[in-house]
Amino acid sequence: MKRYRTRRLNVTLLALTTAGALLLTGCGGSGSSDSGSHSADSANKGGGDSRNGFPAPEYNGDDRHDDDQDDNSRDFAPEPDLLSTFALDVDTASYGYARRTLAEGRLPDPATVRPEEFVNSFRQDYDRPDGNGFSVTVDGARTDREDWSLVRVGLATRPASDPGERPPAALTFVIDISGSMAEPGRLDLAKDSLGVMTNRLRDDDSVAIVTFSDEAETVLPMTRVNDNRAEIHDAIDTLEPTDSTNLGAGMERGYETAVEGLRKGATNRVVLVSDALANTGDTDADTILERISTERREHGITLFGVGVGSDYGDALMERLADKGDGHTVYVSDEDDAHEVFSRQLPQNIDLTARDAKAQVAFDPETVREFRLVGYDNRQVADEDFRDDSVDGGEIGPGHTVTALYAVRTEPGTEGHLATASVRWLDPKSRVPHEESGHLETGSLQDSVWNASPRFQVTATAAYFADALRLGDDRRPSLPGATRLPELADRADELAATTEDSAVRHLATAIHQATNLTPID
């Protein structure tokens, strides 16, 4: 499949939208979750100038612009309904929790299914940049629904460097030791995984441990790993489940401990390990975040959330991560835990981009309507794309971020389809950068199932999430969606083609869902 990749933006700043532009959602126009798509009709009313092949949103490295520049560039800007803007997200917890729920013979609550976290759980085939920042890949394929296609926007960071090349880390582990953590596969799994990770940290890394039940306690202040591994292991071994879950107290003490042990030139991060079933003290994510706002904003301390347990406070953990400059994963067994603590967490110690946002501009000459699949809680106002005070996502090396769009094209039209741009701040200098890529209608593959194997995996994961969300009738089904038995067969074929164990696990989950009613 022909794909259009990275292009650096180097000309004048494009005026995006007026201050009253609508905040796009992944499931509806005009900010409503009932519609399911964004229409280009308003962009085509009244004749006006031809917009076929309009350029990428333009950027000259300077956020300053005057009214004359706005007036001159507005002719090249798509209408608000043809822009989609969101903060980047690499969470995968929703998919991990769904897999566990299905393995236990239950369908996940549709409210816990976030399609972007299903899609972002799988390895992709995007080119990677040499340095910090992103490459941009845009490709697509037609579905069997007339005039509808799936368009994939892929963003990739540089490969993870050798562990010896990253900055040192100052990690504050905030561990839930409430009574609910006594269940097998919760605290015991966390302790084992922390022990393995401690052995893999560098001598110049630092670790602190905070526990919480009805109250919070600093078990180990920030301690250089160096000759203190035995002391760290001893602190881990003392962890035992006790009383209720005062997550707010744990987070507050955790961030205080992180600030006390703050290391200049290091990556300072709080790692929350919990089932997120808060039942004492502050139980609201926004209230908890307000208590730690100073530490989070002034010191740039990021959050890595690790969810555990068959009963899991998914909404609370996701909210904490989204608003706490971090992301979440879910751990269901020993293999997951070792993957997270031995590979993903060390990989996420480093950062390649801060406050990263993406904006996709669809061409009104070729696109009638579109829908972003997922990212419901990550939407950003279109005019805030270049407002660097607006939170985006914090992304580390070795990551890919995928956004999938259902796009309805104008019948019989050809030419430019969409331009995708990503903006981020350098993690050290905080200087903004942008990259973009574009897609033409002629580059759409004739069928989703004739596209590259990794594109097919992306579509399969999205269709699976879509099926699991059918209990939520606010969203129309994705174009080209198939019945679950057929989707399971597709996943089996992809597992064999890719020889990827993660795809095999996806196939297993789809088969499990197929056997549960009333999913199909």
C-alpha positions as CSV (number, residue, x, y, z in Angstrom):
1,M,0.0,0.0,0.0
2,K,1.4,3.4,-0.9
3,R,1.6,5.7,2.1
4,Y,2.5,9.3,2.6
5,R,4.9,10.0,5.3
6,T,6.6,12.8,7.2
7,R,6.8,16.4,5.9
8,R,8.3,19.2,8.0
9,L,6.2,22.4,8.1
10,N,8.1,25.5,7.4
11,V,5.9,28.3,6.1
12,T,3.5,30.8,7.6
13,L,1.2,29.9,10.5
14,L,-2.3,28.8,9.5
15,A,-5.3,30.3,11.2
16,L,-7.3,27.2,12.3
17,T,-10.8,28.2,13.5
18,T,-12.6,31.0,15.3
19,A,-12.9,31.0,19.1
20,G,-16.3,29.6,18.8
21,A,-15.3,26.5,16.8
22,L,-16.9,23.4,17.9
23,L,-15.1,20.9,20.2
24,L,-15.1,17.7,18.1
25,T,-15.9,14.4,19.7
26,G,-15.1,11.0,18.4
27,C,-18.8,10.1,18.3
28,G,-20.8,13.0,17.1
29,G,-20.9,16.4,15.4
30,S,-21.8,19.6,17.2
31,G,-20.4,18.1,20.4
32,S,-23.1,15.6,20.6
33,S,-22.6,11.9,21.1
34,D,-25.7,11.0,19.2
35,S,-24.7,11.9,15.6
36,G,-21.6,9.7,15.1
37,S,-20.0,11.8,12.3
38,H,-18.9,15.2,11.2
39,S,-20.4,16.5,8.0
40,A,-18.7,18.6,5.3
41,D,-22.0,20.1,4.1
42,S,-21.4,23.4,5.8
43,A,-18.1,23.7,4.2
44,N,-19.6,23.3,0.7
45,K,-22.4,25.8,1.0
46,G,-22.3,29.0,-0.8
47,G,-19.8,28.2,-3.5
48,G,-16.7,30.0,-2.4
49,D,-13.1,29.1,-3.3
50,S,-11.9,25.7,-4.5
51,R,-10.3,23.8,-1.7
52,N,-9.1,20.7,-3.5
53,G,-5.7,19.8,-2.3
54,F,-5.4,22.4,0.4
55,P,-2.1,22.4,2.1
56,A,-1.1,21.0,5.5
57,P,-1.7,23.3,8.5
58,E,1.3,25.5,8.3
59,Y,3.9,26.3,10.9
60,N,7.0,28.6,10.8
61,G,8.3,27.8,14.3
62,D,6.8,30.9,15.8
63,D,3.5,30.9,17.6
64,R,3.1,34.7,17.1
65,H,0.8,35.8,14.4
66,D,-1.2,39.0,13.5
67,D,-4.6,39.7,12.1
68,D,-3.2,40.1,8.5
69,Q,-1.7,36.6,8.7
70,D,-5.0,35.2,9.9
71,D,-6.9,36.8,7.1
72,N,-4.5,35.7,4.4
73,S,-4.4,32.1,5.5
74,R,-8.0,31.6,6.3
75,D,-8.8,30.8,2.7
76,F,-6.7,27.6,3.0
77,A,-8.2,26.5,6.3
78,P,-10.9,23.7,6.3
79,E,-14.2,24.5,8.1
80,P,-14.5,23.5,11.8
81,D,-16.5,20.4,10.9
82,L,-13.6,19.0,8.9
83,L,-11.0,19.3,11.6
84,S,-10.3,16.7,14.3
85,T,-8.0,17.6,17.2
86,F,-7.0,15.4,20.1
87,A,-4.3,14.8,22.7
88,L,-2.1,11.8,22.1
89,D,-2.7,8.8,24.3
90,V,-0.8,5.5,24.6
91,D,-3.1,3.9,27.3
92,T,-3.9,0.2,26.8
93,A,-5.7,-0.6,30.1
94,S,-9.1,-0.9,28.6
95,Y,-8.1,-3.7,26.3
96,G,-6.2,-5.5,29.0
97,Y,-9.2,-5.4,31.3
98,A,-11.5,-6.5,28.6
99,R,-9.3,-9.6,27.9
100,R,-9.4,-10.5,31.6
101,T,-13.2,-10.0,31.8
102,L,-13.8,-12.2,28.7
103,A,-11.4,-14.9,30.1
104,E,-13.6,-15.0,33.2
105,G,-16.7,-15.6,31.0
106,R,-18.1,-12.1,31.2
107,L,-18.7,-9.4,28.7
108,P,-17.0,-6.1,29.7
109,D,-19.2,-3.1,30.5
110,P,-19.5,-1.1,27.3
111,A,-18.6,2.0,29.2
112,T,-15.1,0.6,29.9
113,V,-14.4,-0.2,26.3
114,R,-12.2,2.5,24.7
115,P,-11.4,1.6,21.1
116,E,-8.2,3.6,20.9
117,E,-6.7,1.5,23.7
118,F,-7.6,-1.6,21.8
119,V,-5.9,-0.3,18.7
120,N,-2.8,1.0,20.5
121,S,-2.2,-2.4,22.2
122,F,-0.6,-3.7,19.0
123,R,2.7,-3.3,17.2
124,Q,2.6,-1.2,14.1
125,D,4.6,-0.9,10.9
126,Y,5.3,2.8,10.8
127,D,8.7,4.3,10.0
128,R,10.4,5.9,13.0
129,P,12.2,9.2,13.3
130,D,15.9,9.4,14.1
131,G,15.6,11.9,17.0
132,N,12.9,13.1,19.4
133,G,9.4,13.8,18.1
134,F,7.4,11.8,15.6
135,S,7.1,10.4,12.2
136,V,3.6,10.7,10.5
137,T,2.1,8.0,8.4
138,V,-1.4,8.3,6.8
139,D,-2.9,5.4,4.9
140,G,-6.4,3.9,4.3
141,A,-8.6,1.3,2.7
142,R,-12.1,1.2,1.4
143,T,-14.8,-0.8,3.2
144,D,-17.7,-2.8,1.7
145,R,-20.1,0.0,2.7
146,E,-20.5,2.4,-0.3
147,D,-18.2,5.5,-0.2
148,W,-16.9,4.6,3.3
149,S,-13.2,4.0,4.1
150,L,-11.0,3.5,7.1
151,V,-8.2,6.0,7.4
152,R,-5.3,5.3,9.7
153,V,-3.1,8.1,11.1
154,G,0.0,6.6,12.6
155,L,2.5,8.5,14.8
156,A,5.8,6.9,15.9
157,T,8.6,7.9,18.2
158,R,12.2,6.9,17.8
159,P,13.2,3.4,19.0
160,A,14.0,3.0,22.7
161,S,17.7,3.5,23.2
162,D,20.0,1.2,25.2
163,P,19.1,1.5,28.9
164,G,22.6,2.9,29.5
165,E,21.8,5.9,27.3
166,R,18.6,7.2,28.9
167,P,18.6,9.8,31.7
168,P,18.6,8.5,35.2
169,A,15.2,7.9,36.8
170,A,13.6,8.9,40.1
171,L,10.6,6.7,40.5
172,T,8.1,7.0,43.4
173,F,6.0,3.9,43.7
174,V,2.6,4.5,45.2
175,I,1.3,1.0,46.2
176,D,-2.3,0.2,47.2
177,I,-2.2,-2.1,50.3
178,S,-5.9,-2.0,51.0
179,G,-7.9,-5.1,51.9
180,S,-9.1,-5.6,48.3
181,M,-5.4,-6.0,47.2
182,A,-5.3,-9.3,49.1
183,E,-7.0,-11.0,46.2
184,P,-4.5,-13.3,44.3
185,G,-3.1,-11.4,41.3
186,R,-3.0,-8.0,42.9
187,L,-0.5,-7.1,45.7
188,D,1.4,-10.4,45.4
189,L,1.8,-9.8,41.6
190,A,2.9,-6.2,42.2
191,K,5.5,-7.2,44.8
192,D,7.0,-9.9,42.6
193,S,7.2,-7.5,39.6
194,L,8.7,-4.7,41.6
195,G,11.4,-7.1,42.8
196,V,12.2,-8.0,39.2
197,M,12.3,-4.4,38.1
198,T,14.5,-3.4,41.0
199,N,17.2,-5.8,39.7
200,R,17.0,-4.2,36.3
201,L,17.3,-0.6,37.3
202,R,20.6,1.2,36.9
203,D,22.8,2.0,39.8
204,D,22.2,5.8,39.2
205,D,18.4,5.4,39.3
206,S,16.5,6.2,42.5
207,V,13.4,4.6,44.1
208,A,10.9,5.7,46.7
209,I,8.0,3.6,48.0
210,V,4.7,5.0,49.4
211,T,1.8,2.8,50.6
212,F,-1.8,3.6,51.3
213,S,-4.8,2.0,52.8
214,D,-6.9,4.1,55.1
215,E,-3.8,6.3,55.5
216,A,-0.6,6.9,53.5
217,E,2.9,6.1,54.6
218,T,6.4,6.6,53.1
219,V,8.0,3.2,53.5
220,L,11.2,4.1,51.7
221,P,12.3,7.7,51.0
222,M,14.0,8.4,47.6
223,T,17.0,6.0,47.6
224,R,19.7,5.7,45.1
225,V,19.7,2.1,43.8
226,N,23.5,1.8,43.7
227,D,24.4,-0.3,46.8
228,N,20.9,-0.2,48.2
229,R,19.1,-2.9,46.2
230,A,18.8,-5.1,49.3
231,E,17.2,-2.3,51.2
232,I,14.7,-1.7,48.4
233,H,13.9,-5.4,48.2
234,D,13.3,-5.5,52.0
235,A,10.9,-2.6,51.7
236,I,9.0,-4.4,49.0
237,D,8.8,-7.6,51.0
238,T,7.1,-5.8,54.0
239,L,4.1,-4.8,51.9
240,E,0.9,-6.5,53.2
241,P,-2.8,-5.8,52.6
242,T,-4.6,-4.0,55.5
243,D,-7.7,-1.8,55.5
244,S,-9.7,0.5,53.2
245,T,-8.6,2.5,50.0
246,N,-7.7,6.1,50.6
247,L,-6.2,6.7,47.1
248,G,-6.3,10.4,47.5
249,A,-4.0,10.3,50.5
250,G,-1.7,7.9,48.7
251,M,-1.4,10.2,45.7
252,E,-0.8,13.2,47.8
253,R,1.9,11.6,49.9
254,G,3.4,10.0,46.7
255,Y,3.8,13.4,45.0
256,E,5.2,15.0,48.1
257,T,7.8,12.2,48.3
258,A,8.6,12.6,44.7
259,V,9.2,16.4,45.2
260,E,11.3,15.8,48.2
261,G,13.5,13.4,46.2
262,L,13.3,15.4,43.0
263,R,16.4,15.0,40.8
264,K,17.5,17.6,38.3
265,G,18.3,16.0,35.0
266,A,16.5,12.8,35.8
267,T,13.0,11.6,34.7
268,N,10.8,12.1,37.8
269,R,7.8,9.8,37.7
270,V,5.1,8.6,40.1
271,V,4.0,4.9,39.5
272,L,0.6,4.2,40.9
273,V,-0.2,0.4,41.4
274,S,-3.9,-0.1,42.5
275,D,-7.2,-1.6,41.7
276,A,-8.5,2.0,42.0
277,L,-11.5,1.0,44.1
278,A,-11.3,4.2,46.3
279,N,-13.7,4.1,49.2
280,T,-12.2,6.4,51.8
281,G,-11.2,10.1,51.7
282,D,-11.2,11.8,48.3
283,T,-12.6,9.4,45.7
284,D,-13.1,11.9,42.8
285,A,-10.2,12.1,40.3
286,D,-10.4,15.8,39.8
287,T,-10.3,16.5,43.5
288,I,-7.3,14.2,43.9
289,L,-5.5,15.8,41.0
290,E,-6.2,19.3,42.5
291,R,-4.4,18.2,45.7
292,I,-1.2,17.4,43.7
293,S,-1.6,20.1,41.1
294,T,1.4,22.2,42.2
295,E,3.8,19.2,42.2
296,R,2.5,18.0,38.9
297,R,2.7,21.3,37.0
298,E,5.7,23.0,38.5
299,H,8.0,20.0,38.6
300,G,6.8,18.1,35.6
301,I,6.3,14.9,37.5
302,T,4.4,12.4,35.3
303,L,2.2,9.5,36.2
304,F,2.3,5.9,35.2
305,G,-0.8,4.0,36.3
306,V,-0.8,0.2,36.7
307,G,-4.3,-1.3,37.2
308,V,-4.8,-4.7,38.8
309,G,-7.7,-6.9,39.9
310,S,-10.8,-8.5,38.6
311,D,-12.8,-5.7,40.1
312,Y,-11.1,-2.6,38.8
313,G,-11.9,1.2,39.0
314,D,-11.3,1.8,35.3
315,A,-12.9,5.2,35.1
316,L,-10.9,6.6,38.1
317,M,-7.6,5.3,36.9
318,E,-8.1,6.5,33.4
319,R,-9.1,10.0,34.6
320,L,-6.1,10.2,36.8
321,A,-3.7,9.3,34.0
322,D,-5.4,11.5,31.4
323,K,-5.3,14.6,33.6
324,G,-2.0,13.6,35.4
325,D,0.3,13.8,32.3
326,G,0.6,10.0,32.1
327,H,-0.9,6.8,30.9
328,T,-2.3,3.5,32.2
329,V,-1.8,-0.2,31.6
330,Y,-3.7,-3.2,33.1
331,V,-1.9,-6.2,34.5
332,S,-3.9,-9.5,34.7
333,D,-1.2,-12.1,35.2
334,E,2.5,-12.8,35.7
335,D,3.3,-12.4,32.0
336,D,1.6,-9.0,31.9
337,A,3.3,-7.9,35.0
338,H,6.8,-8.8,33.8
339,E,6.1,-7.1,30.5
340,V,5.0,-3.9,32.2
341,F,7.6,-3.7,34.9
342,S,10.6,-5.2,33.1
343,R,10.1,-3.7,29.6
344,Q,7.3,-1.0,29.4
345,L,8.2,0.9,32.6
346,P,11.9,1.2,31.9
347,Q,11.0,2.2,28.3
348,N,8.7,4.9,29.6
349,I,11.3,6.4,31.9
350,D,12.6,8.5,29.1
351,L,10.4,11.1,27.3
352,T,10.6,12.2,23.6
353,A,7.7,14.6,23.6
354,R,5.6,16.6,26.0
355,D,2.0,17.9,25.5
356,A,1.7,16.2,22.1
357,K,-1.5,16.8,20.1
358,A,-2.7,15.7,16.7
359,Q,-4.9,17.5,14.2
360,V,-6.4,15.9,11.1
361,A,-7.8,18.2,8.4
362,F,-10.1,16.6,5.9
363,D,-10.6,18.1,2.4
364,P,-14.2,19.2,1.7
365,E,-13.8,18.5,-2.0
366,T,-13.4,14.8,-1.3
367,V,-14.8,14.1,2.2
368,R,-18.5,14.3,3.1
369,E,-18.2,13.2,6.7
370,F,-15.9,11.4,9.2
371,R,-15.8,9.9,12.6
372,L,-12.8,9.5,14.9
373,V,-12.9,6.0,16.5
374,G,-12.4,6.5,20.2
375,Y,-10.4,9.2,22.0
376,D,-13.7,10.4,23.5
377,N,-11.9,11.8,26.6
378,R,-8.9,13.2,24.7
379,Q,-10.6,15.8,22.5
380,V,-9.0,19.2,22.2
381,A,-10.7,22.4,20.8
382,D,-9.4,22.9,17.3
383,E,-8.2,26.4,18.1
384,D,-6.1,25.0,20.9
385,F,-3.9,22.8,18.7
386,R,-1.1,25.4,18.9
387,D,-1.8,26.6,22.4
388,D,1.0,25.0,24.3
389,S,-0.6,25.8,27.6
390,V,-3.3,23.2,26.8
391,D,-2.4,19.7,28.0
392,G,-1.5,17.1,25.5
393,G,0.1,13.6,25.9
394,E,3.5,12.7,27.3
395,I,5.1,10.1,25.0
396,G,8.3,8.1,25.4
397,P,10.6,6.3,22.9
398,G,9.5,3.1,21.2
399,H,5.8,4.1,21.1
400,T,3.3,4.3,18.3
401,V,0.0,6.2,18.5
402,T,-2.8,5.2,16.1
403,A,-6.0,7.1,15.3
404,L,-8.5,5.4,13.1
405,Y,-11.2,7.3,11.2
406,A,-14.3,6.2,9.4
407,V,-14.4,8.5,6.4
408,R,-17.3,8.9,3.9
409,T,-15.9,10.3,0.6
410,E,-17.8,12.3,-2.0
411,P,-18.9,9.9,-4.8
412,G,-16.6,10.1,-7.9
413,T,-14.1,12.6,-6.5
414,E,-10.4,12.2,-6.6
415,G,-7.4,14.0,-5.1
416,H,-6.3,15.1,-1.7
417,L,-8.2,13.4,1.2
418,A,-6.6,14.5,4.5
419,T,-3.6,16.0,6.1
420,A,-2.5,14.9,9.6
421,S,-0.2,17.0,11.8
422,V,1.3,16.4,15.2
423,R,2.6,19.1,17.5
424,W,4.8,18.6,20.6
425,L,7.2,20.3,22.9
426,D,10.8,19.1,23.2
427,P,11.0,17.5,26.7
428,K,14.1,19.5,27.7
429,S,13.9,22.8,25.9
430,R,10.0,23.0,25.7
431,V,10.5,24.3,22.1
432,P,7.4,23.4,19.9
433,H,7.8,21.3,16.8
434,E,5.4,20.0,14.2
435,E,5.4,17.2,11.5
436,S,2.7,16.3,9.0
437,G,1.7,13.7,6.4
438,H,-1.1,13.5,3.9
439,L,-3.2,11.0,2.0
440,E,-4.7,11.0,-1.5
441,T,-7.9,9.2,-2.5
442,G,-5.9,7.2,-5.1
443,S,-3.8,5.7,-2.4
444,L,-6.7,4.0,-0.6
445,Q,-6.5,0.3,-0.8
446,D,-9.5,-1.3,-2.5
447,S,-10.4,-3.4,0.6
448,V,-9.5,-3.4,4.3
449,W,-8.8,-7.1,4.0
450,N,-6.3,-6.5,1.1
451,A,-4.3,-3.9,3.1
452,S,-1.1,-4.6,5.0
453,P,-1.3,-7.1,7.8
454,R,-0.8,-4.4,10.4
455,F,-3.5,-2.3,9.0
456,Q,-5.8,-5.3,9.1
457,V,-4.8,-5.9,12.8
458,T,-5.7,-2.2,13.5
459,A,-9.1,-2.6,11.8
460,T,-9.8,-6.0,13.6
461,A,-9.1,-4.4,17.0
462,A,-11.3,-1.5,16.2
463,Y,-14.2,-3.7,14.9
464,F,-13.8,-5.8,18.1
465,A,-14.1,-2.8,20.4
466,D,-17.0,-1.6,18.3
467,A,-18.8,-4.9,18.8
468,L,-18.2,-4.8,22.6
469,R,-19.7,-1.3,22.7
470,L,-22.9,-2.2,20.9
471,G,-24.6,-2.1,24.3
472,D,-24.0,1.7,24.1
473,D,-26.6,2.8,21.5
474,R,-25.2,6.3,21.3
475,R,-22.7,5.2,18.6
476,P,-23.4,3.8,15.1
477,S,-21.4,0.8,14.1
478,L,-18.2,1.2,12.1
479,P,-18.5,0.8,8.3
480,G,-17.5,-2.6,7.1
481,A,-18.1,-4.2,10.5
482,T,-18.5,-8.0,10.4
483,R,-20.2,-10.6,12.6
484,L,-17.9,-11.7,15.4
485,P,-17.5,-15.3,14.1
486,E,-16.1,-13.9,10.9
487,L,-14.0,-11.4,12.7
488,A,-12.5,-14.2,14.8
489,D,-11.6,-16.1,11.7
490,R,-9.9,-12.9,10.3
491,A,-7.9,-12.6,13.6
492,D,-6.9,-16.3,13.4
493,E,-5.5,-15.7,9.9
494,L,-3.7,-12.5,11.0
495,A,-2.2,-14.3,14.0
496,A,-0.7,-16.9,11.6
497,T,0.5,-14.3,9.1
498,T,2.1,-12.0,11.7
499,E,3.4,-14.7,14.0
500,D,2.6,-12.2,16.8
501,S,1.5,-13.6,20.1
502,A,-0.4,-10.4,20.9
503,V,-2.5,-10.9,17.7
504,R,-3.1,-14.5,18.8
505,H,-4.4,-13.2,22.2
506,L,-6.7,-10.9,20.3
507,A,-8.1,-13.8,18.3
508,T,-8.7,-15.8,21.5
509,A,-10.6,-12.8,23.0
510,I,-12.8,-12.5,20.0
511,H,-13.6,-16.2,20.1
512,Q,-14.5,-15.9,23.8
513,A,-16.8,-12.9,23.0
514,T,-18.4,-14.9,20.2
515,N,-19.4,-17.6,22.7
516,L,-21.0,-15.1,25.0
517,T,-24.5,-13.8,24.4
518,P,-25.9,-11.3,23.5
519,I,-22.8,-10.0,21.8
520,D,-23.7,-11.5,18.4
